[in-house]
Amino acid sequence: MSVQLPLPFKDRIEKQLGKKAADFFNALENPKPVSIRLNQKKYAGPLSADRVLWSSNGYYLTERPSFTLDPLFHAGAYYVQEASSMFLEQAINRIINPDEAIKVLDLCASPGGKSTHLLSLLNNESLLISNEVINTRLGPLQENISKWGYSNVVTTNLDPKSFNSLQGYFDIVLIDAPCSGEGLFRKDPKAIQEWSEINAANCVLRQKRIIQDVLPCIKPGGYLVYSTCTYNPEENINQIDKIIREHDFKSIPIPLTPEWNITEASMNKALGYQFYPNNTRGEGFFLAIVQNQQCENRELKKCKSLKQYKGDIINANSYLEKPELFNLLEPFPNEICFLAENLIPEIEQLMGYLPVKKIGTKLGEIKGKDFIPHHDLALSNDKSGKIPCINLDKTNALQYLRRNQFDYNADQQAWHLAQYKGLGLGWVNITSGRANNKLPMNLRIRNL
């Protein structure tokens, strides 16, 4: 079926791409690629599939399977992500020292593709603040971060201007900006219906406000990584040009390999990188890096102390593989989480300025005299290998994920980890010879 594109959009693309515009329009008629990014901590690969050339763990699938019916998807073994957006890896590798502990803000993070990617790229001593502005989108973000299994992350639900108080705090800020969504035309027909020149102009204004709000929280020498899923220069390279002209920032180039066929965009001193579906195996995407050239450093005060867990119910050694690396915290009443000790001062400083929704990985909660392990722990990369397990085949794993009855082999009265191919899916509480499925109701598969 032919894609019916808005005429103003077609006119602009013809001016933008010239003779290549016909190839661009033809590419939008072709099926969109399906790609995933593996979680190295859970599924190291490689796969017998084509590689995404600019991502170390990205792969193209020959067809789109039912991810809902794959227990590995629910276990966080991979993330279904558009291939072009995996170019973030090249940007981050360009600007970080892999041995340095840094603080990174993913400002517009839901549903979590770039946050989970960042967690795979940063070292364990680094801290990611994953923020989602829209409250209804916070749940999917937290679910996907939990699946990925890392603990060096905090989630927040704040307007960008809230971060203005953290003067010079972040080494890297990522803005995957809300945009006119032209790069989604092949993937999502609704994006075509919602597109208009007025909406695109409003996106430009919104992006500028977001940029202005968060630039002050980038430390001297730190970086802004800016991306969109659109082709509109006003939302892309023009925004980078404005940052450089109006603030003390400079563009940082990213080395490209010719076979990637990524288009370099430029304006005055601004550089960026544009993906077109007629050139690259992916959807529309734009990314640029700018660096803060200011020299003055700002000191932030510490004005919050995290509550350490002092109870005696939990034996952390039985739940964590290396408990000596973590501290148990009680940030909310009766809720226990774990976090690397070196990150506590950073988060105490952060919490002095901003409210947070979640810290690290939830270990569990105290109910009376009982400790109830949390679903996050079942998915964590740091959980102990000594936890009693129930190993499920695919049929029973799907039954578990449906919250139906499933066949199991366990008689010890204890909390058991339901596993598929060695990866945690959730908890089962064996009591009086009965298996109680403790998968959270909101995560269950609703249609088999």
Secondary structure, DSSP 8 states (H G I E B T S, - for coil): ------HHHHHHHHHHHGGGHHHHHHHTTS---EEEEE-TTT-----SS-B-TT-TTEEEESS---GGG-HHHHTTSEEE--GGGGGHHHHHHHH--TTS--EEEESS-TT-HHHHHHHHHS-TT-EEEEE-SSGGGHHHHHHHHHHHT--SEEEE---GGGGGGSTT-EEEEEEE-----GGGTTT-HHHHHH--HHHHHHHHHHHHHHHHHHGGGEEEEEEEEEEES---TTTTHHHHHHHHHHSSEEE------GGG--EEEEETTEEEEEE-TTTSSS--EEEEEEEE---------------B---SS--GGGTBSSGGGEEEEEEETTEEEEEEGGGHHHHHHHHTTS--SEESEEEEEEETTEEEE-HHHHH-TTB-TTS-EEE--HHHHHHHHHT--------SSSEEEEEETTEEEEEEEEETTEEEE---GGGS----
